[in-house]
């Protein structure tokens, strides 16, 4: 198979990173096609060639300047800028040549940023006939739904402005693009329903959109040891992402003053790369803003309580699964939990609103036995439902369905 991912698959972009390794380890003959923007990403991409089961890596550079130029050229047209952000004509040509050479049964394309590569192969397939490979689009999330929520709720004005610009374009584009693929995958049933509710989504055949949730690197999480530091709360995520920044600002401004009023010695760790100025400014005697760290699991495994105070978002939140995998008792908003099948009375605590969220944190911090029990239950939940090998097995079944539908 040919796996097309429109950004360097790193641990931060965890879905592609782990699916590639899980598929390669399952015996699938795998060619990876991707792009990189700087030397750090290039080193990550080069390392893919050493992964057992990866037969070939096709990579081209798409610099930040090139991405900006792609978006500027696309701006007058009807397509969402996301669909052009990671475009590289040379990579598209190499993909076409590789497919024409034969031996590819399935092409997997990830994210809206990669969909243009898939559509180019769909056009090629329409010219070449049924012998061409099946096409599967891992849309990950319904991006229209994300933009709708971002435009209304983000505290970052740039994110609101960009979402409002992209929203009508993406709403017209997403479901229509989905119809060009043999199968489409999203991370949650909610995202599937949102996608099918878009203009043109009602024309997608039954079973066309499937669910493939996110997973957790269970072995890596299990390797963490040491004791937990009393009175510590950790929130994780890529802090340059507007939804994470909005969540952290809400936590710091609305929730933590209520926590500190009852437990003044509690410390908050904000762990994640590239915090914006407003988040970095939260640092103080009781708040640590780490920036990028080698492994967020080191903080998750030491904290008393993890929190996921997400105010808007789509799909399955990796930060929720990662905390549970580390056996860290978790307080999360209903938005962060989404349609996960976790039991809110056993596996984690779900709380919305600043008063209830703060009350849940204080209650957990005061109860050692409950924290331990909940941590074990959360770990058991992700072991049952969210290991990456299980995700790869399900994805292979989707590939087989896509090939059978051709």
QUIGI-V526644 format. One record per residue. N is the residue number from 1. RES is the residue in one small letter. PSI is psi in degrees with one decimal (999 if undefined). Layout:
N:RES:PSI ; N:RES:PSI
This chain:
1:x:163.2 ; 2:x:118.7 ; 3:x:113.9 ; 4:x:118.4 ; 5:x:124.9 ; 6:x:25.2 ; 7:x:157.3 ; 8:x:123.6 ; 9:x:101.4 ; 10:x:176.6 ; 11:x:-25.9 ; 12:x:-39.3 ; 13:x:70.5 ; 14:x:-30.7 ; 15:x:-54.6 ; 16:x:-42.3 ; 17:x:-49.5 ; 18:x:-33.6 ; 19:x:-40.7 ; 20:x:-47.6 ; 21:x:-38.5 ; 22:x:-40.2 ; 23:x:-44.8 ; 24:x:-39.4 ; 25:x:-16.9 ; 26:x:-3.5 ; 27:x:0.1 ; 28:x:132.3 ; 29:x:113.2 ; 30:x:127.5 ; 31:x:130.0 ; 32:x:131.0 ; 33:x:128.4 ; 34:x:-179.8 ; 35:x:160.0 ; 36:x:156.0 ; 37:x:-25.2 ; 38:x:177.9 ; 39:x:-31.2 ; 40:x:-46.6 ; 41:x:-37.2 ; 42:x:-40.2 ; 43:x:-39.0 ; 44:x:-43.4 ; 45:x:-44.5 ; 46:x:-33.9 ; 47:x:-20.9 ; 48:x:-30.3 ; 49:x:-22.1 ; 50:x:0.7 ; 51:x:124.5 ; 52:x:127.5 ; 53:x:-16.2 ; 54:x:112.8 ; 55:x:-31.5 ; 56:x:144.6 ; 57:x:122.5 ; 58:x:118.9 ; 59:x:143.2 ; 60:x:155.6 ; 61:x:133.2 ; 62:x:97.8 ; 63:x:168.9 ; 64:x:-36.7 ; 65:x:-41.7 ; 66:x:-40.6 ; 67:x:-42.8 ; 68:x:-42.5 ; 69:x:-40.6 ; 70:x:-44.6 ; 71:x:-40.4 ; 72:x:-40.9 ; 73:x:-32.1 ; 74:x:-17.5 ; 75:x:-40.1 ; 76:x:-15.9 ; 77:x:-176.1 ; 78:x:-11.5 ; 79:x:153.0 ; 80:x:143.8 ; 81:x:-31.0 ; 82:x:-34.9 ; 83:x:-13.9 ; 84:x:-8.8 ; 85:x:-42.7 ; 86:x:18.8 ; 87:x:136.1 ; 88:x:116.0 ; 89:x:-35.8 ; 90:x:-42.0 ; 91:x:-40.5 ; 92:x:-40.6 ; 93:x:-41.2 ; 94:x:-37.6 ; 95:x:-44.9 ; 96:x:-42.7 ; 97:x:-40.5 ; 98:x:-40.0 ; 99:x:-40.5 ; 100:x:-30.9 ; 101:x:-17.0 ; 102:x:174.0 ; 103:x:3.6 ; 104:x:121.5 ; 105:x:-36.7 ; 106:x:139.2 ; 107:x:122.1 ; 108:x:124.4 ; 109:x:127.0 ; 110:x:138.2 ; 111:x:161.4 ; 112:x:-31.6 ; 113:x:-20.6 ; 114:x:-6.3 ; 115:x:-30.3 ; 116:x:-35.3 ; 117:x:-41.4 ; 118:x:-40.0 ; 119:x:-35.5 ; 120:x:-39.3 ; 121:x:-31.8 ; 122:x:-40.0 ; 123:x:-42.9 ; 124:x:-40.5 ; 125:x:-38.5 ; 126:x:-26.1 ; 127:x:-30.9 ; 128:x:-18.2 ; 129:x:-171.0 ; 130:x:-13.6 ; 131:x:-13.5 ; 132:x:158.7 ; 133:x:159.8 ; 134:x:150.5 ; 135:x:125.5 ; 136:x:128.9 ; 137:x:116.0 ; 138:x:89.9 ; 139:x:-19.1 ; 140:x:-69.6 ; 141:x:164.6 ; 142:x:104.2 ; 143:x:-30.1 ; 144:x:-44.6 ; 145:x:-41.7 ; 146:x:-45.4 ; 147:x:-37.1 ; 148:x:-43.5 ; 149:x:-37.2 ; 150:x:-44.0 ; 151:x:-25.4 ; 152:x:-28.9 ; 153:x:-15.5 ; 154:x:142.2 ; 155:x:-2.7 ; 156:x:115.8 ; 157:x:-32.6 ; 158:x:-40.4 ; 159:x:-41.2 ; 160:x:-44.3 ; 161:x:-46.1 ; 162:x:-40.2 ; 163:x:-41.0 ; 164:x:-32.8 ; 165:x:-43.4 ; 166:x:-22.9 ; 167:x:-54.4 ; 168:x:-35.6 ; 169:x:-46.3 ; 170:x:-37.8 ; 171:x:-34.9 ; 172:x:-26.7 ; 173:x:-40.9 ; 174:x:-54.9 ; 175:x:-35.2 ; 176:x:-44.0 ; 177:x:-39.2 ; 178:x:-33.5 ; 179:x:-13.3 ; 180:x:-9.4 ; 181:x:159.3 ; 182:x:-30.5 ; 183:x:151.9 ; 184:x:140.4 ; 185:x:138.5 ; 186:x:166.6 ; 187:x:-15.5 ; 188:x:156.3 ; 189:x:-33.6 ; 190:x:-43.0 ; 191:x:-37.1 ; 192:x:-44.0 ; 193:x:-40.2 ; 194:x:-41.8 ; 195:x:-43.8 ; 196:x:-15.0 ; 197:x:-7.8 ; 198:x:161.2 ; 199:x:123.8 ; 200:x:-15.1 ; 201:x:-26.2 ; 202:x:-12.3 ; 203:x:-4.6 ; 204:x:134.3 ; 205:x:156.8 ; 206:x:134.5 ; 207:x:-0.2 ; 208:x:-35.9 ; 209:x:119.2 ; 210:x:167.2 ; 211:x:128.0 ; 212:x:102.8 ; 213:x:173.9 ; 214:x:162.4 ; 215:x:-176.5 ; 216:x:143.3 ; 217:x:90.3 ; 218:x:-35.2 ; 219:x:-41.5 ; 220:x:-42.1 ; 221:x:-36.1 ; 222:x:-23.8 ; 223:x:-12.6 ; 224:x:139.1 ; 225:x:-166.8 ; 226:x:169.4 ; 227:x:160.1 ; 228:x:144.8 ; 229:x:125.6 ; 230:x:145.2 ; 231:x:35.4 ; 232:x:137.7 ; 233:x:135.9 ; 234:x:137.5 ; 235:x:133.0 ; 236:x:162.7 ; 237:x:163.6 ; 238:x:105.7 ; 239:x:-16.6 ; 240:x:-13.6 ; 241:x:127.2 ; 242:x:-35.8 ; 243:x:-36.8 ; 244:x:-41.7 ; 245:x:-43.3 ; 246:x:-41.8 ; 247:x:-43.7 ; 248:x:-40.7 ; 249:x:-39.8 ; 250:x:-43.7 ; 251:x:-48.5 ; 252:x:-37.8 ; 253:x:-32.9 ; 254:x:-34.6 ; 255:x:-51.3 ; 256:x:-37.3 ; 257:x:-34.6 ; 258:x:-36.9 ; 259:x:-48.1 ; 260:x:-26.2 ; 261:x:-27.8 ; 262:x:-26.7 ; 263:x:79.5 ; 264:x:-17.5 ; 265:x:0.2 ; 266:x:138.8 ; 267:x:146.2 ; 268:x:127.8 ; 269:x:123.1 ; 270:x:108.1 ; 271:x:116.9 ; 272:x:159.3 ; 273:x:150.4 ; 274:x:56.3 ; 275:x:134.5 ; 276:x:170.3 ; 277:x:-41.5 ; 278:x:-35.4 ; 279:x:-44.8 ; 280:x:-33.2 ; 281:x:-10.5 ; 282:x:-16.1 ; 283:x:139.3 ; 284:x:-167.0 ; 285:x:-32.3 ; 286:x:1.1 ; 287:x:124.3 ; 288:x:125.2 ; 289:x:109.4 ; 290:x:-27.9 ; 291:x:-160.8 ; 292:x:138.4 ; 293:x:156.2 ; 294:x:-35.7 ; 295:x:113.6 ; 296:x:-22.2 ; 297:x:-27.5 ; 298:x:-36.8 ; 299:x:-40.5 ; 300:x:-39.0 ; 301:x:-14.5 ; 302:x:-19.3 ; 303:x:152.9 ; 304:x:-42.1 ; 305:x:139.5 ; 306:x:149.7 ; 307:x:147.5 ; 308:x:84.2 ; 309:x:37.5 ; 310:x:130.0 ; 311:x:-26.3 ; 312:x:152.8 ; 313:x:176.0 ; 314:x:167.4 ; 315:x:-162.2 ; 316:x:127.2 ; 317:x:116.5 ; 318:x:-32.6 ; 319:x:-31.4 ; 320:x:-49.2 ; 321:x:-39.4 ; 322:x:-41.6 ; 323:x:-44.7 ; 324:x:-37.6 ; 325:x:-30.6 ; 326:x:3.2 ; 327:x:23.6 ; 328:x:123.3 ; 329:x:138.9 ; 330:x:136.0 ; 331:x:124.8 ; 332:x:151.3 ; 333:x:162.4 ; 334:x:-30.7 ; 335:x:-41.2 ; 336:x:-36.2 ; 337:x:-35.5 ; 338:x:-132.7 ; 339:x:26.5 ; 340:x:144.8 ; 341:x:15.0 ; 342:x:147.4 ; 343:x:114.9 ; 344:x:-10.9 ; 345:x:-5.6 ; 346:x:-48.1 ; 347:x:-25.6 ; 348:x:174.9 ; 349:x:130.4 ; 350:x:125.8 ; 351:x:137.2 ; 352:x:149.0 ; 353:x:144.7 ; 354:x:-39.7 ; 355:x:-49.9 ; 356:x:-36.4 ; 357:x:-45.1 ; 358:x:-41.1 ; 359:x:-40.6 ; 360:x:-40.7 ; 361:x:-49.8 ; 362:x:-40.7 ; 363:x:-43.4 ; 364:x:-43.0 ; 365:x:-27.0 ; 366:x:-2.6 ; 367:x:92.2 ; 368:x:-43.6 ; 369:x:-43.0 ; 370:x:-39.9 ; 371:x:-44.9 ; 372:x:-43.9 ; 373:x:-44.4 ; 374:x:-38.3 ; 375:x:-42.8 ; 376:x:-40.2 ; 377:x:-40.5 ; 378:x:-42.3 ; 379:x:-43.8 ; 380:x:-36.1 ; 381:x:-49.1 ; 382:x:-30.9 ; 383:x:-38.5 ; 384:x:-35.0 ; 385:x:-15.1 ; 386:x:32.1 ; 387:x:143.3 ; 388:x:-37.4 ; 389:x:-38.6 ; 390:x:-37.7 ; 391:x:-40.7 ; 392:x:-38.0 ; 393:x:-45.2 ; 394:x:-40.6 ; 395:x:-38.8 ; 396:x:-38.2 ; 397:x:-39.9 ; 398:x:-39.8 ; 399:x:-44.3 ; 400:x:-40.1 ; 401:x:-41.1 ; 402:x:-41.4 ; 403:x:-38.3 ; 404:x:-26.3 ; 405:x:-10.3 ; 406:x:999
